[in-house]
Amino acid sequence: MGCCWLITGVDYSLTQLFLALPPLPGDNYEGQYGFVNYKGKVVLDVGADYGSTAAFFLSRGAVQVVAVEGAEEFFSQLEENAREVPQVTPVKCLVSSPQDFEGLIATYQPDIVKVDCEGCERHLLNVSTKTFRKVSEYLLETHTDELWLQFKDRFQRLGYSITHVDNWTEGVRIVHAVKTQLLFIQKRREMGLI
């Protein structure tokens, strides 16, 4: 393992310190993201700030988090915080086109795509159907009513079930969508049928 720090007489690994990163002020990750099963999954975390969301996903069982951040100050903190945490891959990218999303999905092949990047989610609407369907679950914030309705339509057309919608703040919704086929398989497994 990497370096350890001695704080008040207790040894902490850099991974333990990373997992203890607090949410940004005003955020409640349990309320925003706590209803999703991350166990054994790869999360593409678009809008990763200084690593606090990646820490939350890892603490919930994610095996890998690709932490994408475009703001220079946040990214430099993210890189420093995750420098010896092999389960986190920091990526500097200010998502500004559908091609940015397509490249990230193709490169990292995530199970879950989480998007909280203050409006860049609109580019996800124009990702090719083939690439969009490669992802089993989406967890995103929509920042306008229009975007919410467009995502609702796209998820339904492409065979996803919307399992959670929360009006987080004025005009902002947190949306979780899962491939309907995956939900069906999970339900059969829970019932002991497979």
Buried (B, 14 or more C-beta within 10 A) or exposed (E): EEEBEEEEEEEBBBBBBBBEBEBEEEBEBEEBBEEBEBEEBBBBBBBBBBBBBBBBBBBBEBBBBBBBBBBEEBBBBBBEBBEBBEBBBBBBBEBEEBBBBBBBBEEBEBBBBBBBBEEBBBBBBEBEEEBBEBBBBBBBBBBBEEBBEBBBEBBEEEEBBBBBBBEBEEEBBBBBBBBBEBBEEEEEEEEEEE
